[in-house]
Amino acid sequence: MSKMTFGKTVFASLLGSALSFLAVGLLLIFIVTAMIGAAISGAMQDIEGGKSVSVKDQSVLHIELNDPIVERGNDKDFKFNLNTFEPEVNLGLNHILEDIDAAAGDDRIEGIFLDLSGVMGSPSTLQDVRQAIVKFKESGKWVISYGEGYTQSAYYIASAADEVYLYPEGQMEFFGLYTELMFFKNMLDKLEVDVQIVRGPGNKYKSAVETFMLDEMSEANREQIEAFLGDIWNQMVIEMGASRNLSSDQLNTLADNLEIGLAEEAVSNGLIDGLKYRDEILDMLLERSGRAIEEEEKEEGEEEKKRKWDFSDDGEVRFVTLQDYHFAGGKTDFTEMEESTDDEVAVIYAVGQIQSGEGDDQTIGSDRIARALRDARLDDDVKAVVLRVNSPGGSALASDVIWRETQLIKEAGKPFVVSMGDLAASGGYYIAAGADKIYANENTITGSIGVFGIIPNMEKMFENKIGITFDRVSTNGHAGILSATRPLAEDEKEWIDEMIVDVYDEFLQRVAEGRGMTTAEVDSIAQGRVWSGTAAKKIGLVDEFGDLEDAIAEAATMAELENYEVKDLPRMIDPFEELLKEFGATAQMNAFIEETGVDAAYIDQMMQVKNMATGEEMIQAHMPYFFVIK
């Protein structure tokens, strides 16, 4: 057989195999899509009214927080379980807070049962949920918490309850907070990858790039992390201590001496009210919800009281989950409807890393968010705008595009208020800086006012590790300045440094104008330094402590609105579209996590580093760590 014939045969075989695989793949995709479509269709019918959910009198709101709490939910927003091929509604923080508030005024709800063990969430999110529980208690209704074990995050929320119970053989975690950062320098050295970093002279605390250039924290980075991590823990201790009648010193002593672990230790030290099995908790909830009636009834030969349970249906506690309560109608199901109005307060959700382009519900695309801000500005019914920011930053250019639209809102005479979530750092602060008023929680992480540039040089890795070399032709000496396969020349580094300095100066100016400071004053608290919400308020980066509802109320007050509706923007991506988009990546990532046991928090950290190192924009305003309390 000739070489040409052999080549044709091999090519034909490969092509035939490829077409066969393609045909089978298309068939599988068609089948799977049909299955998913049918499941989604059924789910959407349930959500839109096909599923009848009623809330009866003497009900108990059952709150479990087993999944990570997302920033924003939607009545049609759900995640799709790729193992069971069943949809699961995923309520956002906005819905959780709204529904707890609604339950406080709902005569059908007797109290709340916090059924907690482990809760995944960042400090500010957990604080929002906890404060909602505290506010619920002001209605005079009770809150009981129970766990077979408590992580620190679960106990932080549970401690707000009237009574906290633990399984008799359960355990508690109470150690304090810590953070662990990943450093890639040694790996990059072994791969012979040179990450060329430019961060200018005014970015002492801008530690996002340290993961590439060091093998441990710099002193400046350690200093800022110790400060804001300490602020967050102190706030948590104050809140838990106030609820449990314990001082901060007492709680810190318990953590430092490892005095909490076994169930009995948790009770003897005042963190837990008692040890109970689940059946005992259910009996307690029956009584608290008014469904257990004691009657004196003497039978022959007996003198003691007998307890009779008054059951009108299934003989169990009338639990209603947050999900069912939300889709049963929540607040509008039992409260008197306010007079109809055309006036609106627009809430624009800016969640995730900032990049140019469209983005999605987990990424801030400058085009999408700028368009939402523009729509709110041009809508005559919208009288005020609230920007909800939960972002570690990203592209400096994309941040400025969004900032510009926020200023046009103010020029149009509409109040502009910012509500910070877990993070509003770097580019996240950039887009918030021009607000009329900024709200944050004490546990919000913000600041990180600074910029940097990253250009990897992988020339040696390609040549020495896998034998690939590169040759070039260019019309001008610096035509390949952004190439990842050659080093930067000194004059090129100086050119990039000039741009970094210029963007940093512009960042300082934006903040100075928005906060009524001089650029020198901003620079003294900037240089990339990260602050807790507590510290940020002291130094003028934040105006008030409060959640999203507080920010909305303030925006309405500034617009002199008494009766208004809230309009959420931008429109969330259709769940079916999102599913098809992420089907492969989500399945592979979930499988990897399950097989390796790698902590999902590390995966998030690696993904942030990847996005930071491979982003389209050279100059970035980014903070690389995202803290989760376990």
Secondary structure, DSSP 8 states (H G I E B T S, - for coil): --HHHHHHHHHHHHHHHHHHHHHHHHHHHHHHHHHHHHHHHHHHHIIIIIS-----TTEEEEE---S--BS---TT-EEEETTTTEEEE--BHHHHHHHHHHHHT-TTEEEEEEE-S---B-HHHHHHHHHHHHHHHTTT-EEEEEESSB-HHHHHHHTTSSEEEE-TT-BB------------HHHHHHHT-EEEEE--TT-TT-GGGHHHH-SS--HHHHHHHHHHHHHHHHHHHHHHHHHHT--HHHHHHHHHTT---BHHHHHHTTS-SEE--HHHHHHHHHHHTT-EEEE----TT--S-EEEE--SSSSS--EEEHHHHHHTTGGGGTS--------EEEEEEEESEEESS-EETTEEEHHHHHHHHHHHHH-TTEEEEEEEEEE-EEEHHHHHHHHHHHHHHHHTT--EEEEEEEEEETHHHHTTTT-SEEEE-TT-EEE----EEEEEE-HHIIIIIH--------SSTTTTTT-TTS---HHHHHHHHHHHHHHHHHHHHHHHHHHT--HHHHHHH-TT-EEEHHHHHHTTS--EE--HHHHHHHHHHHTT-SS-EEEEES----HHHHHHHHHHHHHHHHHHHHHH---HHHHHHHHHHHHHHH-S-SEEEE------B-
